Amino acid sequence: MNWADDDDVFPDWSLGVRLETFTDELGWVAGYSKDWLPDGSRRLWECPAPPGYHAASATW
């Protein structure tokens, strides 16, 4: 599952990074997105956890 709201723009490689980290283990995958601001500019949102797979019990 991935989520986004109406001002998010995902870089071309963003969903692919998540897909490459899928395993059959329970966990979650961190990544980045961009917020599309009313003036047309974009601001990168960086997850505090590094991109990639994290075990279900991992906290950051």
C-alpha positions, 0 to 999 in steps of 0.5 A: 500500500502506498498513500498520497494526498492531492499535493504529492508528486512522486519522482519517477524512481520513487515507487520502483525503490519501494517495489524493489524492497518488497519481501514476504516479511512483515515490515514497511518501506520508507521513501520520499515524495514531493509536495506540490505547492499552490504557487506551482513549486515543489518541495521534497519531503524526506522521511526521517527513516532512510529509504528502503525496507524496515522490519515491523518492529523498527522505530526511528 
